[in-house]
Amino acid sequence: YRINSSCILLLNTPENFELTIDFYNIKICDKLLGIKLIPNGIHLIKYSLDKNSLSKCFFFESNNLDKRKVIVKKFNN
């Protein structure tokens, strides 16, 4: 556990949801709710419903020297 790290919490993700952080592609299932221990720096987050759908992406900066940063995304199913 790193004190100066961030995490992304994903709630109500649809089936076949795929998440990419930098170059790591992850298929989210009902037991995996997000990613933790994201190191400091600027990261590209890309997500889509499946391999054939359009992707949405955003950048986020994990630059928290004092505390941990938590990003929460909740999807409407």
Disulfide bonds with the S-S distance in Angstrom:
none
